[in-house]
Amino acid sequence: MSYTVKISRPAEKFLRSLTDKKLYFRLRETIESLKSEPRPVDSIKLQGEGGLYRVRVGDYRIVYEIQDLQLIVLVVQIGHRREIYRQPLHEEIRSSIARSLFRGVSDLSADWVGRGTLAHLRARRA
């Protein structure tokens, strides 16, 4: 059973802001692996956030919600471990989940996060 992975605008914005190519691809690989296994062994259900999970990628965390009936994984937020838990889940992100204002990761081709990917990372290094 394959899930559809969708990504929130704040998570997409975070990915676009990355300058570290290796980190970008590690995060991308982890997000795409959620299609086949939305609850990997290293994922943890977050306390007090009602149905949210997180998975570690080095010092970064991917926070996501699983909708089993629709076979959808919603990537809600991505951030550094010291920042991701300091603030509660923003109300705008919660409303985005409710309105389903997400872009399907499976629909994004080589330009995985819009103009992001390699060209963007190379331009930022120069």
Secondary structure, DSSP 4 states (H G I P E B T S, - for coil): --PEEEE-HHHHHHHHH---HHHHHHHHHHHHHTTT-SS-TT-EEPTTSSSEEEEEETTEEEEEEEETTTTEEEEEEEEEHHHHTTSPPPHHHHHHHHHT--EEGGG--SSTTTT-HHHHHHHHH-
